[in-house]
């Protein structure tokens, strides 16, 4: 699973690296200290590339399997990293960001699918959850690499070129090793290569036992799933508007990605430099150390919290997360306001803001890192899942685009007062979760469908046996 996991790690590397580069005088001087929409374009360059890849990535996964898209996307990421390293001006750096976004989306589209489809049935939710958590491993590496290269000295462009080039390291590993992995059994069955699919399941799930009942169950499950997907292909997006239950599902799959992107995390992920400047922490090494410490904290917390989803439940984690984030943002806003009034002379206030940033990340990771993807999968019946996931991705992309342009402009214009907007947004999220998000923990897909649809529930799954029972 390491090879597909690296797509998440590369994704995390990108955001943290750009944060680190903004804190490096070498990068700022080379590109003319970009601010506002000009800085926002560099963040959104990756998103522009992802938008261009949106119609291509699903087609590649359906027609070429899972391994080839990972290979192609990773190869493009390597090319993008080389261009980024070699950038001679703002335009070339922006183009390299677009190439990285284009290749990254293709790899990220296929990688979690391959993890899910190769995973042992009872381990699937945990392995998919860890896929998201490894985002922070990439963020950690980027933060400390930029911290180290900063000390190469002023006016040394390799201080930012080396981190830029190293963004291609993990994709290069994927290019080299991806074809050593087996192909997805689901894809093989879909292409009438059932014998090959069975061999993969026998080898990796049954220890070579050709007569394993688990393999028989999984083959039947895959066939039923593919049949349901064919039915789904005949289902239009208007299906989400036909019933009250589907309208609630539509509300959830739009609300969840907006919560993931519009709760203030975009500020920290891409504009920590601006936040730290606003509280008087403007030293380059100081900012780089804080960025590095935050990534170590996030990685540790996300790994520890990964198992809480099955213990506490989805809805409770969402509520715990949003209430905690709101409390942190309110304190963060108050401390920032007082700090400005005192002309940043009281360093304890700035330190308090940094503590709140760390606490905010704790609450964010608890409910808005791994649980959303599991939750959305559980609330969508099979015949709506593909289109629902696509709607979720579109909503997330729109939210990220908004972040990319609104955050740097607002931080430049009104500084800490912009945090009040996020306090209001998170307060609304608490209300939405409380009244609109039912609990799915411990319920079968049929039982979840009953919550939304009542007696008209439709669940395209087979409920006679579970992998655990086999």
Buried (B, 14 or more C-beta within 10 A) or exposed (E): BEBBBBBBBBBBBBBBBBBBBBBBBBBBEBBEEBEBBBBBBBBBBBBBBBBBBBEBBBEBBBEBBBBBBBBBBBBBBBBBBBBBBEBEEBEEBBBBBBBBBBBBBBBBBBBBBBBBBBBBBEEBBBBBBBBBBBBBBBBBBBBBBBBBBBEBEEEBBBBBBBBBBBBBBBBBBBBEBBEEBBBBBBBBBBBEBBEBBBBBBBEBBBEEEEEBEBBBBBBEBBBBBBEBBEEBEEBEEEBBEEBEBBEBBBBBBBBBBBBBBBBBBBBBBBBBBBBBBBBBBEEBEEBBBBBBBBBBBBBEBBBEBBEBBBEBBBBBBBBBBBBBBBBBBBBBBBBBBEBBEEEBEBEEBBBBBBBBBBBBBBBBBBBBBBBBBBBBBBBBBBBBBBBBBBBBBBBBBBBBBBBBBBBBBBBBEEBBBBBBBBBEBBBEBBEBBEEEBBBBBEBBBEEBBBBBBEEEBBBBBBEEEEBEEB
